[in-house]
Amino acid sequence: MEEIRRLDEALEKEIASEPFIKRYEGIRKRHPAIRPFPRPGDLIAYLHDRRAPSYSLNDEIFRALIGEFKSRRPSGDVGTLCLALLRPGLGRIFRIYRRRLQYVTGVDDADLWLEIRKEALEVLREWDITKHPMKIPSGIVGRVSNRIRAWYRGIEKEERAAVEFQREGITIEDEDVSMPDAVSPSNWIIDAKEILEDLVALRVISETDKFILLGTALYGRSMEALSKELKGLSYSGIRQRKSRVTRTLKAYLTHQARLLAERRGDSPGEVSLAEVLRYLREKPK
């Protein structure tokens, strides 16, 4: 929970900063629903006070903020404010799945909290005010909950795959796991780019995992640089996620090489990485 506390404190520090307050003042002037709240903290306190909520005003506030979020580039300040406003609902999702993930290896509290925040921003970006003009805060939280449920199921699939790999004699935690020919740290992620897209679609890995792998392996970005783009994910957090996902994908490709070798009557060592990737791309979905 310490890393979560640091992430929340960073969010609060940003909202309390003078540059943020100056940008907030511009939003406040443009929207009558927000005008009664002189500072971001006043707006947050109002939305978090559940004693006598005004649902119509809440919707009006979120309609204004979603409009700002979609129209501005960059829109990080509005997204940050929305995350703070939605904190109680997002916190409930966190508590539910934190309990479920406590026995899952390689996924910590920070992974879960960052995934929730990422999904919340995506839901905000996709929200259609014309179709859903009412009950916006609860609707956003509901959609985020659905997405995290799907993400969690992907994590469960990963855990089941890990068990299956181990039954096949593959140890995911082993960095020296035997790989098909031509698989090396310098080229295997690059050649597996399309497979990463497939695994994201299956929710076995997240978009953030793919971003980290491609950013470091394909584009040569440092983990320090990526940490600035991933909304508070620390260097150590990125390193841990990259290590976990890399091990999983290595095991996945090794397992598929073994299956292909069995189909052809060869030994796994006779199967090249290019053949594995071609087999995966041509395999019926």
Summary of the structure (lengths in Angstrom):
residues: 285
radius of gyration: 22.1
end to end distance: 39.3
largest distance: 73.7
contacts: 836
relative contact order: 0.09
helix: 71%
strand: 1%
